[in-house]
Amino acid sequence: MLACKRILTRAVTSALRGHRSSNEVVVSGRVRRWLCTQTDGEARIATVLKEKFPLAASLKVVDISGGCGAMYEIHIESNEFKGKRTVQQHKLVNQALKEEIQGMHGLRIFTDVPKH
């Protein structure tokens, strides 16, 4: 059983190493993108958020699923969040992305008010 497990582990590790492309790197079995342009999903989400929050001082959308579009992380700073609790801020972002969220596995949202 142990020998079989060792062979399987080597095969999986080898397959993951061989699966790398120019814009992906495998770290502990997870695929992470690096040095590449924005994905279509990131661009689409950023466009929706820019339209919904035109006063945003900062906006960053990252596909944290390795580029497949299943999970995103959003960082947004906007004066529209002033005077609102974090839950209310996140609700505004969720409402803005109502259609996009339906096809996602998960979403991490970080909101703030600019510190000017």
C-alpha positions as CSV (number, residue, x, y, z in Angstrom):
1,M,0.0,0.0,0.0
2,L,2.8,2.4,0.9
3,A,4.6,1.7,-2.4
4,C,1.4,2.4,-4.3
5,K,0.9,5.7,-2.5
6,R,4.5,6.7,-3.2
7,I,4.1,6.0,-6.9
8,L,0.8,7.8,-7.1
9,T,2.3,10.8,-5.2
10,R,5.2,10.9,-7.7
11,A,2.9,10.7,-10.6
12,V,0.7,13.5,-9.4
13,T,3.7,15.7,-8.6
14,S,5.2,15.0,-12.0
15,A,1.9,15.8,-13.7
16,L,1.6,19.1,-11.8
17,R,5.1,20.1,-12.7
18,G,4.5,19.3,-16.4
19,H,1.2,21.3,-16.3
20,R,2.9,24.6,-15.7
21,S,2.5,27.2,-18.4
22,S,4.3,30.5,-18.9
23,N,1.8,32.3,-16.6
24,E,1.3,29.7,-13.9
25,V,3.3,28.2,-11.1
26,V,2.4,25.3,-8.9
27,V,2.9,25.9,-5.2
28,S,2.0,23.0,-2.9
29,G,-0.4,21.5,-5.4
30,R,-2.2,24.8,-6.1
31,V,-1.8,26.8,-9.3
32,R,-1.0,30.5,-9.0
33,R,-0.7,33.0,-11.8
34,W,2.1,35.4,-11.9
35,L,3.4,38.1,-14.3
36,C,0.4,38.0,-16.5
37,T,-2.4,40.3,-17.7
38,Q,-5.8,40.6,-16.3
39,T,-8.2,37.7,-17.0
40,D,-11.5,38.3,-18.8
41,G,-13.4,37.6,-15.6
42,E,-11.3,40.1,-13.6
43,A,-11.8,42.8,-16.3
44,R,-15.6,42.1,-16.4
45,I,-15.9,42.4,-12.6
46,A,-13.7,45.5,-12.5
47,T,-15.9,47.2,-15.2
48,V,-19.1,46.5,-13.3
49,L,-17.6,47.8,-10.1
50,K,-16.2,51.0,-11.8
51,E,-19.7,51.7,-13.1
52,K,-21.3,51.1,-9.7
53,F,-18.7,52.9,-7.7
54,P,-17.4,55.8,-9.9
55,L,-15.8,57.5,-6.9
56,A,-13.7,54.5,-6.1
57,A,-10.2,55.7,-5.2
58,S,-8.8,52.2,-5.5
59,L,-10.0,49.0,-7.1
60,K,-8.3,45.6,-7.4
61,V,-9.9,42.4,-8.7
62,V,-7.9,39.1,-8.6
63,D,-8.9,35.7,-9.8
64,I,-7.6,33.6,-6.9
65,S,-8.8,30.3,-8.4
66,G,-5.7,30.0,-10.7
67,G,-7.4,31.7,-13.6
68,C,-10.6,29.5,-14.0
69,G,-12.9,32.2,-12.7
70,A,-14.4,30.2,-9.8
71,M,-13.2,32.6,-7.0
72,Y,-12.2,36.2,-6.8
73,E,-10.8,38.6,-4.3
74,I,-11.9,42.3,-4.5
75,H,-10.3,45.3,-2.8
76,I,-12.2,48.5,-3.2
77,E,-11.8,51.9,-1.5
78,S,-14.6,54.4,-2.1
79,N,-16.2,57.4,-0.5
80,E,-19.6,55.7,-1.2
81,F,-18.8,53.5,1.8
82,K,-18.5,56.4,4.2
83,G,-20.7,56.1,7.2
84,K,-21.6,52.5,6.4
85,R,-20.7,49.4,8.4
86,T,-18.6,46.7,6.8
87,V,-21.6,44.4,6.3
88,Q,-23.4,47.2,4.5
89,Q,-20.4,47.9,2.3
90,H,-20.1,44.3,1.3
91,K,-23.8,44.1,0.6
92,L,-23.4,47.0,-1.9
93,V,-20.6,45.1,-3.7
94,N,-22.7,41.9,-3.7
95,Q,-25.6,43.7,-5.2
96,A,-23.4,45.3,-7.9
97,L,-22.1,41.8,-8.8
98,K,-25.4,40.0,-8.5
99,E,-25.2,38.4,-12.0
100,E,-21.5,37.6,-11.9
101,I,-21.7,36.0,-8.4
102,Q,-24.1,33.3,-9.8
103,G,-21.3,31.6,-11.7
104,M,-18.7,31.9,-8.8
105,H,-17.7,29.4,-6.2
106,G,-16.5,32.1,-3.8
107,L,-15.8,35.8,-3.3
108,R,-13.5,37.6,-0.9
109,I,-14.4,41.3,-0.4
110,F,-12.3,43.9,1.3
111,T,-13.8,47.4,1.4
112,D,-12.6,50.7,2.9
113,V,-13.0,54.4,2.8
114,P,-10.1,56.4,1.4
115,K,-7.9,57.9,4.1
116,H,-7.4,61.4,2.6
